[in-house]
Amino acid sequence: MRIVVMGPSGSGKSLVGASLAAALRADFVDGDDLHSRANVAKMASGRPLDDADREPWLDAVAATLRRPAVVVACSALRRAYRDRIRTKTAGVVFVELVVPQADLRKRMSRRDHFMPSSLLDSQLATLEPLQSDEAGVRVANDADLGSVVARINELLRGAA
């Protein structure tokens, strides 16, 4: 079981990922903790990461996913990023959290995080939704945490 909970900032990756991991009795790792100091500083200053910045981070995510039972919160916004993770670690399943843009903005304005809300537009411009030929599911994060996690579990069982 190797799961990436993905989506743009404010979609609930960390909260849903941690709860999903607990429900599955898996480890949880927040992909934010795998960023280099330079990446965190760049984002904190309001500058988006480029692909060269992301490559070592995606490799760290892939390495983390080699554990036997793990859920990782990782934006994984582009197909190429997900492909890079899949190439380095087999059997990864993605759970894309879908949240309306207005809700993302509201959520980001209420939290204390190194990623400023000014970078949301660049994330949304980069986002390539999970495609039907990719292992995973798209789930609206539009209900209480327990309901969303239950919905994910149900969809993952159906996708297996």
mmCIF file of the C-alpha atoms, coordinates in Angstrom:
data_MODEL
# 
_entry.id   MODEL 
# 
loop_
_atom_site.group_PDB 
_atom_site.id 
_atom_site.type_symbol 
_atom_site.label_atom_id 
_atom_site.label_alt_id 
_atom_site.label_comp_id 
_atom_site.label_asym_id 
_atom_site.label_entity_id 
_atom_site.label_seq_id 
_atom_site.pdbx_PDB_ins_code 
_atom_site.Cartn_x 
_atom_site.Cartn_y 
_atom_site.Cartn_z 
_atom_site.occupancy 
_atom_site.B_iso_or_equiv 
_atom_site.pdbx_formal_charge 
_atom_site.auth_seq_id 
_atom_site.auth_comp_id 
_atom_site.auth_asym_id 
_atom_site.auth_atom_id 
_atom_site.pdbx_PDB_model_num 
ATOM 1   C CA . MET A 1 1   ? 0.000   0.000  0.000   1.00 0.00 ? 1   MET A CA 1 
ATOM 2   C CA . ARG A 1 2   ? 1.655   3.167  -1.292  1.00 0.00 ? 2   ARG A CA 1 
ATOM 3   C CA . ILE A 1 3   ? -0.688  6.135  -1.524  1.00 0.00 ? 3   ILE A CA 1 
ATOM 4   C CA . VAL A 1 4   ? -0.099  9.768  -2.478  1.00 0.00 ? 4   VAL A CA 1 
ATOM 5   C CA . VAL A 1 5   ? -2.811  12.216 -1.439  1.00 0.00 ? 5   VAL A CA 1 
ATOM 6   C CA . MET A 1 6   ? -2.436  14.989 -3.999  1.00 0.00 ? 6   MET A CA 1 
ATOM 7   C CA . GLY A 1 7   ? -3.836  18.379 -4.919  1.00 0.00 ? 7   GLY A CA 1 
ATOM 8   C CA . PRO A 1 8   ? -3.001  22.072 -4.711  1.00 0.00 ? 8   PRO A CA 1 
ATOM 9   C CA . SER A 1 9   ? -2.322  23.945 -1.501  1.00 0.00 ? 9   SER A CA 1 
ATOM 10  C CA . GLY A 1 10  ? -5.365  24.160 0.699   1.00 0.00 ? 10  GLY A CA 1 
ATOM 11  C CA . SER A 1 11  ? -6.983  21.002 -0.665  1.00 0.00 ? 11  SER A CA 1 
ATOM 12  C CA . GLY A 1 12  ? -6.527  19.162 2.629   1.00 0.00 ? 12  GLY A CA 1 
ATOM 13  C CA . LYS A 1 13  ? -3.717  16.789 1.689   1.00 0.00 ? 13  LYS A CA 1 
ATOM 14  C CA . SER A 1 14  ? -2.096  16.728 5.114   1.00 0.00 ? 14  SER A CA 1 
ATOM 15  C CA . LEU A 1 15  ? -5.269  16.410 7.154   1.00 0.00 ? 15  LEU A CA 1 
ATOM 16  C CA . VAL A 1 16  ? -6.895  13.831 4.873   1.00 0.00 ? 16  VAL A CA 1 
ATOM 17  C CA . GLY A 1 17  ? -3.615  11.982 4.346   1.00 0.00 ? 17  GLY A CA 1 
ATOM 18  C CA . ALA A 1 18  ? -2.944  11.640 8.075   1.00 0.00 ? 18  ALA A CA 1 
ATOM 19  C CA . SER A 1 19  ? -6.494  10.462 8.728   1.00 0.00 ? 19  SER A CA 1 
ATOM 20  C CA . LEU A 1 20  ? -6.382  8.015  5.819   1.00 0.00 ? 20  LEU A CA 1 
ATOM 21  C CA . ALA A 1 21  ? -3.055  6.631  7.058   1.00 0.00 ? 21  ALA A CA 1 
ATOM 22  C CA . ALA A 1 22  ? -4.501  6.129  10.543  1.00 0.00 ? 22  ALA A CA 1 
ATOM 23  C CA . ALA A 1 23  ? -7.541  4.337  9.102   1.00 0.00 ? 23  ALA A CA 1 
ATOM 24  C CA . LEU A 1 24  ? -5.265  2.073  7.033   1.00 0.00 ? 24  LEU A CA 1 
ATOM 25  C CA . ARG A 1 25  ? -2.725  1.582  9.849   1.00 0.00 ? 25  ARG A CA 1 
ATOM 26  C CA . ALA A 1 26  ? -0.033  3.013  7.623   1.00 0.00 ? 26  ALA A CA 1 
ATOM 27  C CA . ASP A 1 27  ? 2.713   5.554  8.190   1.00 0.00 ? 27  ASP A CA 1 
ATOM 28  C CA . PHE A 1 28  ? 2.004   9.145  7.196   1.00 0.00 ? 28  PHE A CA 1 
ATOM 29  C CA . VAL A 1 29  ? 4.599   11.516 5.762   1.00 0.00 ? 29  VAL A CA 1 
ATOM 30  C CA . ASP A 1 30  ? 3.860   15.107 4.818   1.00 0.00 ? 30  ASP A CA 1 
ATOM 31  C CA . GLY A 1 31  ? 5.652   15.905 1.575   1.00 0.00 ? 31  GLY A CA 1 
ATOM 32  C CA . ASP A 1 32  ? 6.234   19.442 2.849   1.00 0.00 ? 32  ASP A CA 1 
ATOM 33  C CA . ASP A 1 33  ? 8.740   17.933 5.274   1.00 0.00 ? 33  ASP A CA 1 
ATOM 34  C CA . LEU A 1 34  ? 10.719  16.502 2.346   1.00 0.00 ? 34  LEU A CA 1 
ATOM 35  C CA . HIS A 1 35  ? 11.375  19.881 0.689   1.00 0.00 ? 35  HIS A CA 1 
ATOM 36  C CA . SER A 1 36  ? 14.848  21.341 0.880   1.00 0.00 ? 36  SER A CA 1 
ATOM 37  C CA . ARG A 1 37  ? 15.377  24.501 2.897   1.00 0.00 ? 37  ARG A CA 1 
ATOM 38  C CA . ALA A 1 38  ? 15.982  26.325 -0.374  1.00 0.00 ? 38  ALA A CA 1 
ATOM 39  C CA . ASN A 1 39  ? 12.597  25.220 -1.745  1.00 0.00 ? 39  ASN A CA 1 
ATOM 40  C CA . VAL A 1 40  ? 10.788  26.283 1.420   1.00 0.00 ? 40  VAL A CA 1 
ATOM 41  C CA . ALA A 1 41  ? 12.558  29.657 1.380   1.00 0.00 ? 41  ALA A CA 1 
ATOM 42  C CA . LYS A 1 42  ? 11.713  30.170 -2.285  1.00 0.00 ? 42  LYS A CA 1 
ATOM 43  C CA . MET A 1 43  ? 8.011   29.432 -1.746  1.00 0.00 ? 43  MET A CA 1 
ATOM 44  C CA . ALA A 1 44  ? 7.901   31.480 1.466   1.00 0.00 ? 44  ALA A CA 1 
ATOM 45  C CA . SER A 1 45  ? 9.224   34.454 -0.505  1.00 0.00 ? 45  SER A CA 1 
ATOM 46  C CA . GLY A 1 46  ? 6.308   34.112 -2.921  1.00 0.00 ? 46  GLY A CA 1 
ATOM 47  C CA . ARG A 1 47  ? 8.195   32.522 -5.806  1.00 0.00 ? 47  ARG A CA 1 
ATOM 48  C CA . PRO A 1 48  ? 6.848   29.279 -7.293  1.00 0.00 ? 48  PRO A CA 1 
ATOM 49  C CA . LEU A 1 49  ? 9.091   26.257 -7.684  1.00 0.00 ? 49  LEU A CA 1 
ATOM 50  C CA . ASP A 1 50  ? 10.228  25.260 -11.144 1.00 0.00 ? 50  ASP A CA 1 
ATOM 51  C CA . ASP A 1 51  ? 10.732  21.708 -12.354 1.00 0.00 ? 51  ASP A CA 1 
ATOM 52  C CA . ALA A 1 52  ? 14.439  21.739 -11.456 1.00 0.00 ? 52  ALA A CA 1 
ATOM 53  C CA . ASP A 1 53  ? 13.501  22.661 -7.876  1.00 0.00 ? 53  ASP A CA 1 
ATOM 54  C CA . ARG A 1 54  ? 10.936  19.883 -7.737  1.00 0.00 ? 54  ARG A CA 1 
ATOM 55  C CA . GLU A 1 55  ? 13.036  17.002 -9.083  1.00 0.00 ? 55  GLU A CA 1 
ATOM 56  C CA . PRO A 1 56  ? 15.011  16.209 -5.879  1.00 0.00 ? 56  PRO A CA 1 
ATOM 57  C CA . TRP A 1 57  ? 11.818  16.653 -3.852  1.00 0.00 ? 57  TRP A CA 1 
ATOM 58  C CA . LEU A 1 58  ? 9.878   14.230 -6.079  1.00 0.00 ? 58  LEU A CA 1 
ATOM 59  C CA . ASP A 1 59  ? 12.748  11.758 -5.758  1.00 0.00 ? 59  ASP A CA 1 
ATOM 60  C CA . ALA A 1 60  ? 12.532  12.070 -1.957  1.00 0.00 ? 60  ALA A CA 1 
ATOM 61  C CA . VAL A 1 61  ? 8.775   11.446 -2.157  1.00 0.00 ? 61  VAL A CA 1 
ATOM 62  C CA . ALA A 1 62  ? 9.391   8.351  -4.304  1.00 0.00 ? 62  ALA A CA 1 
ATOM 63  C CA . ALA A 1 63  ? 12.016  7.062  -1.861  1.00 0.00 ? 63  ALA A CA 1 
ATOM 64  C CA . THR A 1 64  ? 9.606   7.550  1.042   1.00 0.00 ? 64  THR A CA 1 
ATOM 65  C CA . LEU A 1 65  ? 6.955   5.582  -0.852  1.00 0.00 ? 65  LEU A CA 1 
ATOM 66  C CA . ARG A 1 66  ? 9.194   2.512  -0.891  1.00 0.00 ? 66  ARG A CA 1 
ATOM 67  C CA . ARG A 1 67  ? 8.047   1.756  2.658   1.00 0.00 ? 67  ARG A CA 1 
ATOM 68  C CA . PRO A 1 68  ? 5.578   -1.132 2.807   1.00 0.00 ? 68  PRO A CA 1 
ATOM 69  C CA . ALA A 1 69  ? 2.565   0.844  4.091   1.00 0.00 ? 69  ALA A CA 1 
ATOM 70  C CA . VAL A 1 70  ? 2.704   4.605  3.700   1.00 0.00 ? 70  VAL A CA 1 
ATOM 71  C CA . VAL A 1 71  ? 0.547   7.564  2.778   1.00 0.00 ? 71  VAL A CA 1 
ATOM 72  C CA . VAL A 1 72  ? 2.341   10.693 1.571   1.00 0.00 ? 72  VAL A CA 1 
ATOM 73  C CA . ALA A 1 73  ? 0.787   14.133 1.127   1.00 0.00 ? 73  ALA A CA 1 
ATOM 74  C CA . CYS A 1 74  ? 2.328   15.579 -2.039  1.00 0.00 ? 74  CYS A CA 1 
ATOM 75  C CA . SER A 1 75  ? 0.907   18.105 -4.491  1.00 0.00 ? 75  SER A CA 1 
ATOM 76  C CA . ALA A 1 76  ? 1.942   15.988 -7.533  1.00 0.00 ? 76  ALA A CA 1 
ATOM 77  C CA . LEU A 1 77  ? 0.262   18.598 -9.716  1.00 0.00 ? 77  LEU A CA 1 
ATOM 78  C CA . ARG A 1 78  ? 1.493   17.515 -13.146 1.00 0.00 ? 78  ARG A CA 1 
ATOM 79  C CA . ARG A 1 79  ? 1.320   14.137 -14.815 1.00 0.00 ? 79  ARG A CA 1 
ATOM 80  C CA . ALA A 1 80  ? 5.079   14.300 -15.357 1.00 0.00 ? 80  ALA A CA 1 
ATOM 81  C CA . TYR A 1 81  ? 5.605   14.614 -11.589 1.00 0.00 ? 81  TYR A CA 1 
ATOM 82  C CA . ARG A 1 82  ? 3.369   11.610 -10.922 1.00 0.00 ? 82  ARG A CA 1 
ATOM 83  C CA . ASP A 1 83  ? 5.151   9.667  -13.668 1.00 0.00 ? 83  ASP A CA 1 
ATOM 84  C CA . ARG A 1 84  ? 8.513   10.467 -12.077 1.00 0.00 ? 84  ARG A CA 1 
ATOM 85  C CA . ILE A 1 85  ? 7.266   9.093  -8.747  1.00 0.00 ? 85  ILE A CA 1 
ATOM 86  C CA . ARG A 1 86  ? 5.806   5.984  -10.438 1.00 0.00 ? 86  ARG A CA 1 
ATOM 87  C CA . THR A 1 87  ? 9.017   5.338  -12.365 1.00 0.00 ? 87  THR A CA 1 
ATOM 88  C CA . LYS A 1 88  ? 11.057  5.302  -9.164  1.00 0.00 ? 88  LYS A CA 1 
ATOM 89  C CA . THR A 1 89  ? 8.545   3.385  -7.003  1.00 0.00 ? 89  THR A CA 1 
ATOM 90  C CA . ALA A 1 90  ? 6.112   0.778  -8.304  1.00 0.00 ? 90  ALA A CA 1 
ATOM 91  C CA . GLY A 1 91  ? 2.578   0.306  -7.064  1.00 0.00 ? 91  GLY A CA 1 
ATOM 92  C CA . VAL A 1 92  ? 1.821   3.913  -6.147  1.00 0.00 ? 92  VAL A CA 1 
ATOM 93  C CA . VAL A 1 93  ? -1.843  4.948  -6.096  1.00 0.00 ? 93  VAL A CA 1 
ATOM 94  C CA . PHE A 1 94  ? -2.870  8.614  -6.210  1.00 0.00 ? 94  PHE A CA 1 
ATOM 95  C CA . VAL A 1 95  ? -5.849  10.178 -4.443  1.00 0.00 ? 95  VAL A CA 1 
ATOM 96  C CA . GLU A 1 96  ? -6.594  13.614 -5.890  1.00 0.00 ? 96  GLU A CA 1 
ATOM 97  C CA . LEU A 1 97  ? -8.523  15.908 -3.581  1.00 0.00 ? 97  LEU A CA 1 
ATOM 98  C CA . VAL A 1 98  ? -10.837 18.154 -5.577  1.00 0.00 ? 98  VAL A CA 1 
ATOM 99  C CA . VAL A 1 99  ? -11.812 21.477 -3.999  1.00 0.00 ? 99  VAL A CA 1 
ATOM 100 C CA . PRO A 1 100 ? -13.325 24.580 -5.667  1.00 0.00 ? 100 PRO A CA 1 
ATOM 101 C CA . GLN A 1 101 ? -10.892 27.464 -6.120  1.00 0.00 ? 101 GLN A CA 1 
ATOM 102 C CA . ALA A 1 102 ? -12.837 29.806 -3.829  1.00 0.00 ? 102 ALA A CA 1 
ATOM 103 C CA . ASP A 1 103 ? -12.672 27.237 -1.027  1.00 0.00 ? 103 ASP A CA 1 
ATOM 104 C CA . LEU A 1 104 ? -8.929  26.775 -1.563  1.00 0.00 ? 104 LEU A CA 1 
ATOM 105 C CA . ARG A 1 105 ? -8.397  30.528 -1.194  1.00 0.00 ? 105 ARG A CA 1 
ATOM 106 C CA . LYS A 1 106 ? -10.499 30.647 1.974   1.00 0.00 ? 106 LYS A CA 1 
ATOM 107 C CA . ARG A 1 107 ? -8.656  27.692 3.504   1.00 0.00 ? 107 ARG A CA 1 
ATOM 108 C CA . MET A 1 108 ? -5.241  29.141 2.661   1.00 0.00 ? 108 MET A CA 1 
ATOM 109 C CA . SER A 1 109 ? -6.121  32.502 4.198   1.00 0.00 ? 109 SER A CA 1 
ATOM 110 C CA . ARG A 1 110 ? -6.894  30.818 7.537   1.00 0.00 ? 110 ARG A CA 1 
ATOM 111 C CA . ARG A 1 111 ? -3.732  28.775 7.989   1.00 0.00 ? 111 ARG A CA 1 
ATOM 112 C CA . ASP A 1 112 ? -0.156  29.372 9.061   1.00 0.00 ? 112 ASP A CA 1 
ATOM 113 C CA . HIS A 1 113 ? 1.992   27.800 6.331   1.00 0.00 ? 113 HIS A CA 1 
ATOM 114 C CA . PHE A 1 114 ? 5.149   28.681 4.409   1.00 0.00 ? 114 PHE A CA 1 
ATOM 115 C CA . MET A 1 115 ? 3.200   28.588 1.127   1.00 0.00 ? 115 MET A CA 1 
ATOM 116 C CA . PRO A 1 116 ? 1.569   31.999 0.691   1.00 0.00 ? 116 PRO A CA 1 
ATOM 117 C CA . SER A 1 117 ? -1.890  32.163 -0.863  1.00 0.00 ? 117 SER A CA 1 
ATOM 118 C CA . SER A 1 118 ? -0.374  34.277 -3.646  1.00 0.00 ? 118 SER A CA 1 
ATOM 119 C CA . LEU A 1 119 ? 1.088   31.061 -5.114  1.00 0.00 ? 119 LEU A CA 1 
ATOM 120 C CA . LEU A 1 120 ? -2.298  29.354 -5.495  1.00 0.00 ? 120 LEU A CA 1 
ATOM 121 C CA . ASP A 1 121 ? -2.798  30.701 -9.021  1.00 0.00 ? 121 ASP A CA 1 
ATOM 122 C CA . SER A 1 122 ? 0.514   29.194 -10.163 1.00 0.00 ? 122 SER A CA 1 
ATOM 123 C CA . GLN A 1 123 ? -0.469  25.865 -8.609  1.00 0.00 ? 123 GLN A CA 1 
ATOM 124 C CA . LEU A 1 124 ? -3.842  25.860 -10.327 1.00 0.00 ? 124 LEU A CA 1 
ATOM 125 C CA . ALA A 1 125 ? -2.204  26.766 -13.656 1.00 0.00 ? 125 ALA A CA 1 
ATOM 126 C CA . THR A 1 126 ? 0.163   23.800 -13.199 1.00 0.00 ? 126 THR A CA 1 
ATOM 127 C CA . LEU A 1 127 ? -2.518  21.313 -12.076 1.00 0.00 ? 127 LEU A CA 1 
ATOM 128 C CA . GLU A 1 128 ? -3.196  18.446 -14.466 1.00 0.00 ? 128 GLU A CA 1 
ATOM 129 C CA . PRO A 1 129 ? -6.009  16.385 -12.942 1.00 0.00 ? 129 PRO A CA 1 
ATOM 130 C CA . LEU A 1 130 ? -5.519  12.670 -12.483 1.00 0.00 ? 130 LEU A CA 1 
ATOM 131 C CA . GLN A 1 131 ? -6.369  10.887 -15.744 1.00 0.00 ? 131 GLN A CA 1 
ATOM 132 C CA . SER A 1 132 ? -8.394  7.707  -16.175 1.00 0.00 ? 132 SER A CA 1 
ATOM 133 C CA . ASP A 1 133 ? -5.282  5.740  -17.192 1.00 0.00 ? 133 ASP A CA 1 
ATOM 134 C CA . GLU A 1 134 ? -3.491  6.626  -13.943 1.00 0.00 ? 134 GLU A CA 1 
ATOM 135 C CA . ALA A 1 135 ? -3.796  4.395  -10.881 1.00 0.00 ? 135 ALA A CA 1 
ATOM 136 C CA . GLY A 1 136 ? -5.913  6.369  -8.482  1.00 0.00 ? 136 GLY A CA 1 
ATOM 137 C CA . VAL A 1 137 ? -9.133  8.184  -7.736  1.00 0.00 ? 137 VAL A CA 1 
ATOM 138 C CA . ARG A 1 138 ? -10.438 11.752 -7.697  1.00 0.00 ? 138 ARG A CA 1 
ATOM 139 C CA . VAL A 1 139 ? -12.424 12.658 -4.592  1.00 0.00 ? 139 VAL A CA 1 
ATOM 140 C CA . ALA A 1 140 ? -14.261 15.835 -3.695  1.00 0.00 ? 140 ALA A CA 1 
ATOM 141 C CA . ASN A 1 141 ? -13.074 17.087 -0.318  1.00 0.00 ? 141 ASN A CA 1 
ATOM 142 C CA . ASP A 1 142 ? -16.489 18.560 0.401   1.00 0.00 ? 142 ASP A CA 1 
ATOM 143 C CA . ALA A 1 143 ? -17.644 16.886 3.617   1.00 0.00 ? 143 ALA A CA 1 
ATOM 144 C CA . ASP A 1 144 ? -16.422 16.176 7.131   1.00 0.00 ? 144 ASP A CA 1 
ATOM 145 C CA . LEU A 1 145 ? -13.075 14.418 7.417   1.00 0.00 ? 145 LEU A CA 1 
ATOM 146 C CA . GLY A 1 146 ? -14.497 11.021 8.378   1.00 0.00 ? 146 GLY A CA 1 
ATOM 147 C CA . SER A 1 147 ? -16.866 11.003 5.406   1.00 0.00 ? 147 SER A CA 1 
ATOM 148 C CA . VAL A 1 148 ? -14.140 11.976 2.949   1.00 0.00 ? 148 VAL A CA 1 
ATOM 149 C CA . VAL A 1 149 ? -11.778 9.279  4.268   1.00 0.00 ? 149 VAL A CA 1 
ATOM 150 C CA . ALA A 1 150 ? -14.582 6.682  4.141   1.00 0.00 ? 150 ALA A CA 1 
ATOM 151 C CA . ARG A 1 151 ? -15.321 7.701  0.535   1.00 0.00 ? 151 ARG A CA 1 
ATOM 152 C CA . ILE A 1 152 ? -11.627 7.357  -0.363  1.00 0.00 ? 152 ILE A CA 1 
ATOM 153 C CA . ASN A 1 153 ? -11.432 3.904  1.227   1.00 0.00 ? 153 ASN A CA 1 
ATOM 154 C CA . GLU A 1 154 ? -14.516 2.793  -0.675  1.00 0.00 ? 154 GLU A CA 1 
ATOM 155 C CA . LEU A 1 155 ? -13.162 4.108  -3.980  1.00 0.00 ? 155 LEU A CA 1 
ATOM 156 C CA . LEU A 1 156 ? -9.740  2.531  -3.406  1.00 0.00 ? 156 LEU A CA 1 
ATOM 157 C CA . ARG A 1 157 ? -11.332 -0.849 -2.684  1.00 0.00 ? 157 ARG A CA 1 
ATOM 158 C CA . GLY A 1 158 ? -13.335 -0.523 -5.891  1.00 0.00 ? 158 GLY A CA 1 
ATOM 159 C CA . ALA A 1 159 ? -10.240 0.461  -7.885  1.00 0.00 ? 159 ALA A CA 1 
ATOM 160 C CA . ALA A 1 160 ? -8.191  -2.498 -6.666  1.00 0.00 ? 160 ALA A CA 1 
# 
